[in-house]
């Protein structure tokens, strides 16, 4: 993974993208509720809420679930209060990790993550130990059916900062403030991203291969499988040939 959207590509190749759908729905419900609580329950006026609803629908989450989550977040229905916390740490080979969580019990979550990371060959660090290695960016990931020329014509014109070749697709990188405009321009032109969101993008990457790559991927999968973990970002990359070996 390259720590942001390449992780989605790797999970897809390894057949893990649609695993444990029920747990995935639970994570969407948490994030929708928090987004509605912070920015209100109207997706047209709340970009964060709109983005997570779009993602949830990509995974065929029922509309009733979305509606109930919004009502819980906006206070129309009773529900659990979640706290947003980002934990920081290190994985295999000194790889930096940011782990974004929504939890109703911080002590439980941090204890479980510390155990999981230690068992996976890394360690949980102090606040601020790796956050400086990442930048907040809008990221739209396109598969190989969308060409770089198409993206340059549409995305750059709409305000994108960069287009990154992933080998089997492209990332369009934007400033967070330009994300919605670039996404709309691409979709209006018939260029639909397979993943889109505001993410923490690493400034530099550590190349992993062989056993280190396998261990790091296992650690990432285990972390993402935790019920309180919403997103995991890490500054490592794996060659396409290595991904095929691990599939």
GIGI-V757508 format. One record per residue. N is the residue number from 1. RES is the residue in one letter. PHI is phi in whole degrees, -180 to 180 (* if undefined). PSI is psi as a letter, one per 40 degrees, with the letter a starting at -180 (* if undefined). OMEGA is omega in whole degrees, -180 to 180 (999 if undefined). Layout:
n: (N:N)
res: (RES:RES)
phi: (PHI:PHI)
psi: (PSI:PSI)
omega: (OMEGA:OMEGA)
This chain:
n: (1:2:3:4:5:6:7:8:9:10:11:12:13:14:15:16:17:18:19:20:21:22:23:24:25:26:27:28:29:30:31:32:33:34:35:36:37:38:39:40:41:42:43:44:45:46:47:48:49:50:51:52:53:54:55:56:57:58:59:60:61:62:63:64:65:66:67:68:69:70:71:72:73:74:75:76:77:78:79:80:81:82:83:84:85:86:87:88:89:90:91:92:93:94:95:96:97:98:99:100:101:102:103:104:105:106:107:108:109:110:111:112:113:114:115:116:117:118:119:120:121:122:123:124:125:126:127:128:129:130:131:132:133:134:135:136:137:138:139:140:141:142:143:144:145:146:147:148:149:150:151:152:153:154:155:156:157:158:159:160:161:162:163:164:165:166:167:168:169:170:171:172:173:174:175:176:177:178:179:180:181:182:183:184:185:186:187:188:189:190:191:192:193:194:195:196:197:198:199:200:201:202:203:204:205:206:207:208:209:210:211:212:213:214:215:216:217:218:219:220:221:222:223:224:225:226:227:228:229:230:231:232:233:234:235:236:237:238:239:240:241:242:243:244:245:246:247)
res: (X:X:X:X:X:X:X:X:X:X:X:X:X:X:X:X:X:X:X:X:X:X:X:X:X:X:X:X:X:X:X:X:X:X:X:X:X:X:X:X:X:X:X:X:X:X:X:X:X:X:X:X:X:X:X:X:X:X:X:X:X:X:X:X:X:X:X:X:X:X:X:X:X:X:X:X:X:X:X:X:X:X:X:X:X:X:X:X:X:X:X:X:X:X:X:X:X:X:X:X:X:X:X:X:X:X:X:X:X:X:X:X:X:X:X:X:X:X:X:X:X:X:X:X:X:X:X:X:X:X:X:X:X:X:X:X:X:X:X:X:X:X:X:X:X:X:X:X:X:X:X:X:X:X:X:X:X:X:X:X:X:X:X:X:X:X:X:X:X:X:X:X:X:X:X:X:X:X:X:X:X:X:X:X:X:X:X:X:X:X:X:X:X:X:X:X:X:X:X:X:X:X:X:X:X:X:X:X:X:X:X:X:X:X:X:X:X:X:X:X:X:X:X:X:X:X:X:X:X:X:X:X:X:X:X:X:X:X:X:X:X:X:X:X:X:X:X)
phi: (*:-103:85:-126:-74:-60:-60:-63:-65:-65:-61:-63:-66:-87:75:-105:-64:-106:-69:52:-60:-60:-68:-64:-61:-61:-69:-62:-60:-59:-68:-62:-62:-67:-61:-67:-65:-78:-116:94:-91:-96:-60:-68:-109:-133:-57:-63:-64:-61:-65:-73:-65:-61:-66:-61:-72:-62:-98:62:-71:-60:-61:-61:-64:-62:-62:-64:-65:-63:-66:-65:-67:-85:93:-73:-125:-72:-171:-73:-94:-107:-107:-87:-138:-112:-96:-127:-174:-129:-107:-65:66:80:-61:-84:-131:-115:-122:-89:-128:-122:-139:-103:-153:-61:-62:-64:-63:-66:-66:-68:-68:-60:-63:-64:-69:-62:-63:-85:99:-122:-154:-80:-109:-82:-60:94:-72:-131:-58:-67:-85:-125:-120:-79:-140:-81:-132:-117:-106:-119:-81:-70:-75:-104:-88:-63:-62:-62:-68:-63:-69:-96:-69:-64:-64:-85:115:-65:-88:-160:-126:-113:-79:-96:95:-126:161:-141:-104:-104:-105:-132:-68:-53:-69:-101:-57:-62:-66:-69:-61:-64:-63:-65:-66:-64:-89:83:-104:-99:-72:-85:-145:-155:176:-91:-133:-100:-100:-69:-75:-140:-128:-105:-81:-119:-149:59:-65:-63:-63:-63:-64:-68:-64:-63:-64:-61:-64:-65:-64:-67:-78:-68:-64:-92:-88:-95:-146:-127:-120:-150:-97:-129:-137:-135:-63:-57:-63:-70:-62:-61:-66:-86:-70)
psi: (i:f:e:b:e:d:d:d:d:d:d:d:d:e:f:e:d:e:i:f:d:d:d:d:d:d:d:d:d:d:d:d:d:d:d:d:d:d:e:i:e:h:d:d:e:g:d:d:d:d:d:d:d:d:d:d:d:d:e:f:h:i:d:d:d:d:d:d:d:d:d:d:d:e:e:d:i:i:i:i:h:i:h:h:h:h:i:i:a:i:a:h:f:e:h:h:h:h:h:h:i:h:i:e:g:d:d:d:d:d:d:d:d:d:d:d:d:d:d:e:e:a:i:h:a:i:h:e:d:e:d:e:e:i:i:h:i:h:h:h:h:i:a:e:e:h:i:d:d:d:d:d:d:d:d:d:d:e:e:i:d:i:h:h:h:e:d:f:a:i:h:h:h:i:i:d:e:e:d:d:d:d:d:d:d:d:d:d:e:e:g:h:i:d:i:h:i:h:i:h:h:i:d:i:i:h:h:i:i:b:d:d:d:d:d:d:d:d:d:d:d:d:d:d:e:h:d:e:h:d:i:h:i:i:f:i:i:h:i:d:d:d:d:d:d:e:*)
omega: (172:172:176:-171:176:178:177:179:-179:179:179:-180:-179:178:-175:-171:-176:-178:174:-175:180:178:178:178:179:179:178:-179:178:-175:177:180:-180:179:179:179:-176:-172:-179:-172:179:-178:-180:-179:-176:-176:-180:179:-179:-178:-178:176:178:180:180:-180:175:179:175:175:-177:-180:179:178:179:-178:180:-180:178:-179:177:-179:-178:175:179:175:176:179:180:176:-179:178:176:179:174:177:-178:-180:-176:177:-179:176:179:178:179:-178:168:-176:-178:-175:167:-174:173:179:-175:-178:179:-176:-177:178:-179:179:179:179:-178:-179:179:179:-179:176:179:176:177:-177:178:177:179:-174:-179:-175:-179:180:-176:173:177:-176:167:-179:174:-178:-180:178:-173:178:178:-175:178:179:178:-178:179:-178:-174:-171:-180:178:-178:176:178:-179:-173:173:-176:178:-180:-176:178:-179:-178:167:169:-177:-180:164:-179:-179:-179:-172:-177:-178:-180:179:-180:-180:179:-179:178:179:179:180:-174:179:176:174:178:178:174:-170:175:-174:-179:178:178:-177:175:-180:178:178:173:-175:178:179:-179:-180:-178:177:178:179:179:-180:180:178:-179:179:180:-173:-178:-176:178:-179:174:177:-179:-173:175:180:179:178:-180:180:178:180:179:179:-176:-176:999)
